Amino acid sequence: MTGRRGGDKNPSRQRQGAGPRRGSGEGKPLRGASAKAPGSTISRRRNKGADTPAHTVTRRDSKAAVQETLATGVQTLVVAADEAGMRVDRFLTARFPKLPFAHVQRIVRKGELRVDGRRVEPSQRLDPGQKVRVPPLKLEAEKPAARSAAREQDDRAFLASITLYEDKDLLILNKPFGLAVQGGSGTTRHVDGLLEALRNGQGEKPRLVHRLDKDTAGCLVIAKTRFAASALAKSFRSRATRKIYWALVAGVPRVRQGRISTYLAKEEAGDADARMRVARHGDEGASHALTYYAVIDTAAQKLAWLSLKPVTGRTHQLRAHAAHIGHPIIGDPKYFNVENWELPGGLQNRLHLLARRIVIPHPRTGRPVDVTAPLPPHMQQSFNLLGFDTSAYDPIIEAPEE
């Protein structure tokens, strides 16, 4: 991998109208968002043995008709050609943009949503022509509170302050530590909600195309159009997008550069934020996860600064893999369980993981956009204390892409 590394003092930053940055370089494809909710031409029918009216909704339908059916009964949505390969949860969110993502996850998890008559996982991808049975959604009860002009202005200003790159198709944010990407139980402020302030004149809202854990800082890619969302999602799925993460871990790996290949599965099926465990091939819910790592610098034998390149994008992949090789990430509340280990003085007990760099093909031109994020304040403090130089050579650039 080649490309220009951005320094922390002058992070990469481009604005509207600037061309994409060239370069090359790679936690998890997310909800592909779509433009406005589709509308509908509705054909009413009855399910055998059911009293609730069902509706077959195609992409040609009118928006008003779809909204009308939300609370009236079961619907059957037909997957369109441009929705091929979309995850089930993202498909539903794309069709009903105002439906809270937590509600989407809940109805899929409980089996209330069916694809061609079968229960599915939220991550299952769809084929054109498949029929997605959706239960009554009752959207009226879950509408977000009205947004004031002052709040929208504040949200726009905040997003501008954390923008690393922007053009008419693409937005890359420097997501701060502690800010969730999506809403959930008890989460009221999150990136997806902030993006409401960036709706364009046609009512189109920018869409998430992947996600970072709440306590992971760094590069987060946002699509500003439906076309960009589709193209960027394909880049993540095909692994044309390359990501580099930096982490501070306990101890120093004996092998300075290595490859971690395991299967990962959730300890509690259905829990979106469940701890991941190393599983065996063939175990229920297990997916292959591959990460390359390299040691950049060390602090005696107490701490190591690692550069990590995830080839796959599984939930908590880097955190679980670091713990698996015996070097958990500092401040990780889920995976740090080294007995009798004490946090060195001056280091904050916060997750020391940064989505440092992302290189992604531009959705319109195909040219690589190469963006680097600065260290978040708590990691900068730790690096200063330990004497780490962020301009040091990063050996991960020599790691394979597969």
C-alpha positions in Angstrom: 0.0 0.0 0.0 1.3 3.4 -0.9 0.1 6.9 -0.1 0.7 10.0 1.8 0.4 9.8 5.6 -1.2 12.8 7.2 0.4 14.2 10.3 -1.6 15.0 13.5 -0.8 18.7 13.4 -2.2 19.2 10.0 -4.9 16.5 9.4 -6.1 15.9 5.9 -9.0 18.2 5.2 -10.8 19.0 1.9 -14.0 20.9 1.3 -16.8 21.2 -1.2 -15.5 21.5 -4.7 -12.1 20.0 -4.0 -11.0 16.9 -6.0 -10.5 13.6 -4.2 -7.1 12.9 -2.7 -5.0 10.2 -4.3 -3.4 7.4 -2.4 -3.9 3.8 -1.3 -4.3 1.9 2.0 -8.4 -0.3 4.7 -14.6 -2.0 11.8 -17.8 -3.0 9.6 -20.2 -2.3 6.8 -23.3 -0.8 8.0 -26.7 0.3 7.2 -26.7 1.4 3.6 -29.0 4.3 3.6 -31.2 5.3 0.8 -32.9 8.4 -0.4 -36.5 9.3 0.4 -38.9 6.6 1.4 -40.3 5.0 -1.7 -43.9 5.4 -2.5 -46.4 2.8 -3.6 -49.1 1.4 -5.7 -50.7 -1.0 -3.3 -52.5 -4.2 -4.0 -54.5 -5.4 -1.1 -54.7 -9.1 -0.3 -55.2 -11.5 2.6 -52.7 -13.9 4.1 -54.2 -17.3 4.4 -55.5 -17.8 7.9 -54.8 -14.2 8.8 -57.2 -11.4 9.6 -54.7 -8.5 9.1 -54.7 -7.0 5.7 -51.3 -7.3 3.8 -49.9 -5.1 1.2 -47.5 -5.7 -1.6 -45.3 -2.6 -2.0 -43.1 -2.0 -5.0 -40.5 0.7 -5.7 -43.0 2.5 -8.0 -45.3 3.2 -5.2 -46.1 6.7 -3.9 -44.6 7.9 -0.6 -48.0 8.9 0.8 -49.4 5.4 0.2 -46.5 3.8 2.0 -46.8 6.1 5.0 -50.5 5.2 5.1 -49.8 1.5 5.3 -47.3 1.7 8.1 -49.8 1.3 10.9 -52.5 -0.7 9.1 -51.1 -4.1 8.8 -48.5 -6.5 7.3 -46.7 -5.4 4.1 -44.7 -7.3 1.6 -41.9 -5.4 0.0 -40.3 -6.6 -3.3 -36.5 -6.1 -3.5 -35.6 -4.0 -6.5 -32.6 -4.5 -8.8 -30.7 -1.5 -7.3 -31.2 -3.0 -3.8 -29.4 -6.2 -4.6 -26.9 -7.2 -2.0 -28.3 -4.9 0.6 -28.5 -6.1 4.2 -32.0 -6.8 5.5 -31.7 -4.1 8.3 -30.4 -1.5 5.8 -33.0 -2.4 3.3 -35.8 -1.6 5.8 -34.1 1.5 7.0 -33.7 2.6 3.4 -37.4 2.1 2.6 -38.5 3.8 5.8 -35.8 6.4 6.7 -37.7 7.8 9.7 -38.0 4.3 11.3 -35.6 4.1 14.3 -32.8 1.6 13.7 -33.3 0.1 17.1 -36.9 -0.8 16.1 -35.6 -2.3 12.8 -33.2 -4.5 14.7 -35.9 -5.6 17.1 -38.4 -6.8 14.6 -35.7 -8.7 12.7 -34.4 -10.3 15.9 -37.8 -11.4 17.0 -38.6 -13.0 13.6 -41.4 -10.6 12.9 -39.8 -9.8 9.5 -39.5 -12.7 7.0 -37.8 -13.0 3.7 -39.6 -15.4 1.3 -41.3 -16.8 4.4 -38.2 -17.5 6.4 -36.6 -15.8 9.5 -33.3 -14.1 8.8 -30.4 -12.4 10.5 -30.1 -8.6 10.2 -26.9 -9.1 8.2 -28.4 -11.3 5.5 -28.1 -9.8 2.1 -31.0 -9.7 -0.4 -31.5 -10.7 -4.0 -33.7 -8.9 -6.5 -37.3 -10.1 -6.6 -37.2 -11.5 -3.0 -40.3 -10.7 -0.9 -39.8 -9.1 2.5 -42.7 -9.5 4.9 -42.9 -6.5 7.2 -45.1 -6.4 10.4 -47.2 -3.3 11.2 -44.6 -0.6 11.9 -46.6 2.1 13.8 -44.3 4.8 12.7 -46.4 7.6 14.2 -45.5 6.5 17.7 -41.8 6.6 17.0 -41.4 9.9 15.2 -38.5 12.0 16.5 -39.2 15.3 18.2 -39.4 18.3 16.1 -36.0 19.9 15.5 -35.5 23.6 16.1 -33.6 25.9 13.7 -31.1 26.7 16.4 -30.4 23.0 17.0 -30.0 22.3 13.3 -27.5 25.2 13.1 -25.6 23.9 16.1 -25.5 20.3 14.6 -24.3 21.6 11.2 -21.6 23.6 12.9 -20.5 20.6 14.9 -20.3 18.4 11.9 -18.3 21.0 10.0 -15.8 21.1 12.9 -15.1 17.4 12.6 -15.1 17.2 8.8 -11.9 15.7 7.3 -13.0 15.6 3.7 -16.1 16.7 1.8 -17.4 16.9 -1.8 -20.8 16.6 -3.4 -20.9 12.8 -3.0 -18.8 12.0 0.0 -18.3 13.2 3.6 -15.6 11.8 5.9 -15.8 12.7 9.6 -13.4 12.5 12.4 -15.8 10.8 14.8 -15.0 11.8 18.4 -14.5 9.2 21.2 -17.8 8.6 23.0 -20.1 9.7 20.2 -22.3 6.8 19.0 -22.8 6.3 15.3 -26.4 5.1 15.6 -29.2 5.4 18.2 -30.2 2.7 20.6 -31.5 2.2 24.0 -30.7 5.3 26.0 -28.7 7.0 23.2 -30.1 10.3 22.2 -27.1 12.0 20.5 -25.5 10.1 17.6 -24.0 10.7 14.2 -27.1 9.4 12.3 -29.3 11.9 14.2 -26.9 14.8 13.6 -27.0 14.1 9.9 -30.7 15.2 9.9 -29.3 18.7 9.9 -27.7 18.1 6.5 -30.8 17.2 4.5 -30.7 18.8 1.1 -33.4 20.7 -0.7 -35.0 17.4 -1.9 -35.2 16.1 1.7 -32.4 13.6 1.1 -30.4 12.8 4.2 -26.7 11.7 4.1 -26.3 8.0 4.9 -24.0 5.9 7.0 -22.2 3.2 4.9 -20.2 1.6 7.8 -19.8 2.2 11.5 -17.4 2.6 14.4 -17.9 1.5 18.0 -19.0 4.4 20.2 -15.6 4.6 21.9 -13.5 4.3 18.7 -12.4 7.6 17.3 -11.5 8.5 13.7 -12.5 8.2 10.1 -16.2 7.6 9.4 -17.5 7.6 5.9 -20.8 9.1 5.0 -22.6 9.0 1.6 -24.4 12.2 0.6 -26.5 10.7 -2.2 -28.2 7.4 -2.9 -25.8 6.7 -5.8 -22.8 7.3 -3.5 -24.3 5.1 -0.8 -24.6 2.2 -3.2 -21.1 2.6 -4.7 -19.4 3.0 -1.3 -21.3 0.0 0.1 -19.9 -2.1 -2.8 -16.4 -0.8 -2.0 -16.6 -2.0 1.5 -18.1 -5.4 0.5 -15.5 -6.0 -2.2 -12.7 -4.9 0.2 -11.6 -2.2 -2.2 -11.7 0.1 0.8 -8.6 -0.1 3.0 -8.5 0.9 6.6 -5.6 1.4 9.1 -6.2 1.6 12.9 -3.8 2.6 15.7 -4.1 1.1 19.1 -2.2 1.2 22.4 -2.1 -2.3 23.9 -0.9 -4.1 27.1 2.5 -5.8 26.7 4.6 -6.2 23.6 3.8 -8.9 21.0 6.7 -11.4 20.6 6.2 -11.4 16.8 6.5 -7.8 15.7 4.4 -8.2 12.6 1.7 -10.8 12.2 -1.6 -12.1 11.0 -4.6 -13.0 13.2 -7.1 -15.3 11.6 -10.1 -16.6 13.6 -13.8 -17.1 13.5 -15.8 -14.8 15.7 -19.4 -15.2 17.0 -21.5 -13.2 19.5 -21.6 -14.5 23.0 -25.3 -13.5 23.2 -27.1 -14.0 19.8 -29.4 -11.0 19.0 -27.6 -8.5 21.2 -26.2 -5.9 18.8 -23.4 -4.9 21.2 -22.7 -8.3 22.6 -19.1 -9.4 23.4 -17.5 -11.4 20.6 -15.8 -14.7 21.2 -13.4 -16.7 19.2 -15.4 -19.6 17.7 -14.8 -22.6 15.5 -15.6 -22.9 11.8 -19.2 -24.1 11.5 -20.3 -22.8 14.9 -23.7 -21.0 14.7 -23.2 -17.3 13.8 -19.5 -17.7 13.4 -17.8 -15.5 10.7 -14.2 -15.5 9.5 -12.2 -12.5 10.7 -8.7 -11.5 9.4 -6.4 -8.8 10.8 -2.8 -7.9 10.1 -0.9 -6.0 12.8 2.6 -4.4 13.2 4.4 -3.0 16.2 5.4 0.7 15.5 6.9 1.5 18.9 7.0 0.2 22.5 7.3 1.6 26.1 9.7 -0.8 27.8 7.8 -4.1 27.8 4.7 -2.6 29.4 2.9 -1.1 26.3 3.0 -1.3 22.5 1.7 1.0 19.8 0.1 -1.2 17.2 -1.0 -0.5 13.7 -3.8 -2.8 12.6 -5.2 -3.5 9.1 -8.6 -5.3 9.2 -9.2 -7.3 6.0 -12.7 -8.3 7.1 -15.1 -6.1 9.1 -16.6 -8.0 11.9 -18.2 -6.5 15.1 -15.4 -5.7 17.6 -12.9 -7.5 15.3 -9.8 -5.5 16.3 -10.7 -5.5 20.0 -11.4 -9.2 20.1 -8.3 -10.0 18.0 -6.0 -7.9 20.2 -7.3 -9.7 23.3 -7.0 -13.1 21.5 -3.2 -12.7 21.1 -2.8 -11.6 24.7 -2.5 -7.9 24.2 -5.8 -6.2 24.8 -6.4 -2.6 23.9 -5.9 -0.2 26.8 -9.2 1.0 28.3 -11.3 -1.6 26.6 -14.2 -2.4 29.0 -15.3 -5.6 27.2 -12.0 -7.3 26.4 -9.4 -6.2 28.8 -9.2 -8.8 31.6 -5.4 -9.1 32.2 -5.1 -10.0 35.9 -3.0 -7.8 38.2 -2.3 -5.3 35.4 -2.3 -1.7 36.4 -2.8 1.3 34.2 0.4 3.3 34.0 0.2 6.7 35.7 -1.1 9.5 33.5 -3.0 7.3 31.0 -6.7 7.7 30.9 -8.9 4.6 31.2 -10.5 5.1 27.8 -10.4 2.9 24.8 -7.1 3.6 22.9 -8.3 2.7 19.4 -8.3 5.1 16.4 -9.6 4.6 12.9 -6.4 6.4 11.7 -6.6 6.2 8.0 -9.1 5.2 5.2 -8.5 4.9 1.5 -11.7 4.5 -0.5 -12.4 4.7 -4.3 -14.4 7.8 -5.0 -18.0 6.7 -5.8 -18.1 8.8 -9.0 -14.5 8.9 -10.3 -13.1 5.7 -8.8 -9.9 7.6 -7.8 -8.7 6.9 -4.3 -9.6 9.3 -1.5 -7.0 9.0 1.2 -7.8 10.6 4.6 -6.0 10.5 7.9 -7.5 11.3 11.3 -5.6 12.9 14.2 -5.2 11.2 17.6 -8.2 11.9 20.0 -7.1 13.9 23.1 -6.8 11.0 25.4 -4.5 9.1 23.0 -2.5 12.2 22.3 -1.9 12.6 26.0 -0.8 9.0 26.2 1.5 9.3 23.2 3.1 12.4 24.7 3.7 10.7 28.0 5.3 7.7 26.3 7.3 9.7 23.9 5.8 8.2 20.8 6.3 10.1 17.5 3.3 10.0 15.2 5.5 10.6 12.2 7.3 7.3 12.7 7.3 4.8 9.9 4.2 2.5 9.9 5.2 -1.0 8.8 1.5 -2.0 8.2 1.7 -0.5 4.8 3.7 -3.6 3.8 0.9 -6.0 5.0 -1.1 -7.9 2.3 -4.6 -6.7 1.3 -6.1 -10.2 1.6 
